[in-house]
Amino acid sequence: MTLLFKKTMLPKIHDGTKTATRRPNKPMVKQGGRYRLKTELFKAHPDSIQVDRLYQQPLGEMTQADALREGYPSLQEFQEVWASLFKTYDPAQTVWVVEFRYLGPLQTV
């Protein structure tokens, strides 16, 4: 069970700028679980995160603070990136939100 992240997001995860991610489908993670960071399906980084919260939310309920936790400077930039990844930004779409914290390098997860 894991989450895949874009390589460009790793520095933001490391410095605590990115502490949440939204996904259109339910991610294969559990609240309280610890997971290795991955940017490719079969390649784990030595760094890990812990999932603090997992819940659903309509995209239209996102706030500027949510966009910042996603690692974006503005809600508009998040919306533009979402649309580029998933072909459209629909405020009525309900997505899964994973809030996490960076744990650093771990030997076993």
C-alpha positions as CSV (number, residue, x, y, z in Angstrom):
1,M,0.0,0.0,0.0
2,T,1.4,3.4,-0.9
3,L,1.0,6.7,-2.6
4,L,2.9,7.8,-5.7
5,F,4.1,11.4,-5.7
6,K,5.7,13.5,-8.5
7,K,9.4,13.8,-8.1
8,T,9.0,17.6,-8.0
9,M,6.9,17.2,-4.8
10,L,9.7,15.4,-2.7
11,P,11.5,18.6,-1.6
12,K,8.1,20.1,-0.5
13,I,7.3,16.9,1.5
14,H,10.8,17.0,3.0
15,D,10.5,20.6,4.2
16,G,6.9,20.3,5.4
17,T,5.4,22.5,2.7
18,K,3.4,19.6,1.3
19,T,1.4,17.8,4.0
20,A,-1.7,16.7,2.0
21,T,-2.6,15.1,-1.3
22,R,-6.0,14.7,-3.0
23,R,-6.8,11.7,-5.2
24,P,-9.8,11.0,-7.4
25,N,-9.9,7.4,-6.2
26,K,-9.6,6.0,-2.7
27,P,-5.9,5.5,-2.0
28,M,-4.5,2.3,-0.6
29,V,-3.5,3.7,2.7
30,K,-4.8,3.7,6.2
31,Q,-5.0,6.4,8.8
32,G,-2.1,5.9,11.2
33,G,-0.1,3.9,8.6
34,R,3.5,4.6,7.8
35,Y,4.6,4.4,4.1
36,R,7.7,4.9,2.1
37,L,7.7,7.8,-0.3
38,K,7.5,6.6,-3.9
39,T,7.8,8.4,-7.2
40,E,7.6,5.1,-9.2
41,L,5.6,2.0,-8.5
42,F,8.5,-0.3,-7.8
43,K,11.0,2.2,-6.4
44,A,10.8,3.3,-2.8
45,H,12.8,6.2,-1.4
46,P,14.3,5.8,2.1
47,D,12.0,8.6,3.3
48,S,8.7,7.9,4.9
49,I,5.4,9.6,5.8
50,Q,2.7,8.8,8.3
51,V,-1.0,9.2,7.3
52,D,-2.7,11.3,10.0
53,R,-6.1,11.7,8.4
54,L,-8.0,10.2,5.4
55,Y,-11.4,11.7,4.4
56,Q,-13.5,12.7,1.4
57,Q,-14.2,16.3,0.3
58,P,-15.7,18.0,-2.8
59,L,-13.0,19.8,-4.7
60,G,-15.1,23.0,-4.5
61,E,-14.8,23.1,-0.7
62,M,-11.0,23.5,-0.9
63,T,-9.6,26.6,0.7
64,Q,-6.5,28.6,0.1
65,A,-5.0,26.9,3.2
66,D,-5.8,23.5,1.7
67,A,-3.9,24.5,-1.5
68,L,-0.9,25.5,0.6
69,R,-1.0,22.1,2.4
70,E,-1.0,20.6,-1.1
71,G,2.3,22.4,-1.8
72,Y,0.8,25.1,-4.1
73,P,1.1,28.9,-3.6
74,S,-2.6,29.4,-4.6
75,L,-5.9,27.6,-5.0
76,Q,-5.9,28.7,-8.7
77,E,-2.5,27.0,-9.3
78,F,-3.8,23.8,-7.6
79,Q,-6.9,23.9,-9.8
80,E,-4.8,24.3,-13.0
81,V,-2.5,21.4,-12.1
82,W,-5.5,19.2,-11.2
83,A,-7.1,20.0,-14.6
84,S,-3.8,19.2,-16.4
85,L,-3.6,15.8,-14.6
86,F,-7.2,14.8,-14.8
87,K,-8.5,16.6,-17.9
88,T,-10.9,18.8,-15.9
89,Y,-11.5,20.6,-12.6
90,D,-15.0,19.9,-11.4
91,P,-15.8,21.6,-8.1
92,A,-18.6,19.0,-7.5
93,Q,-16.2,16.1,-7.8
94,T,-15.7,14.3,-4.5
95,V,-12.0,13.3,-3.9
96,W,-10.1,11.6,-1.2
97,V,-7.8,13.7,1.0
98,V,-4.7,12.3,2.6
99,E,-3.1,14.4,5.3
100,F,0.3,13.2,6.3
101,R,3.6,14.2,8.0
102,Y,7.1,13.6,6.9
103,L,9.0,11.1,9.2
104,G,12.4,11.2,7.5
105,P,14.5,8.2,6.6
106,L,13.4,5.0,8.3
107,Q,15.0,1.5,8.2
108,T,11.7,-0.4,8.2
109,V,8.2,0.6,7.4
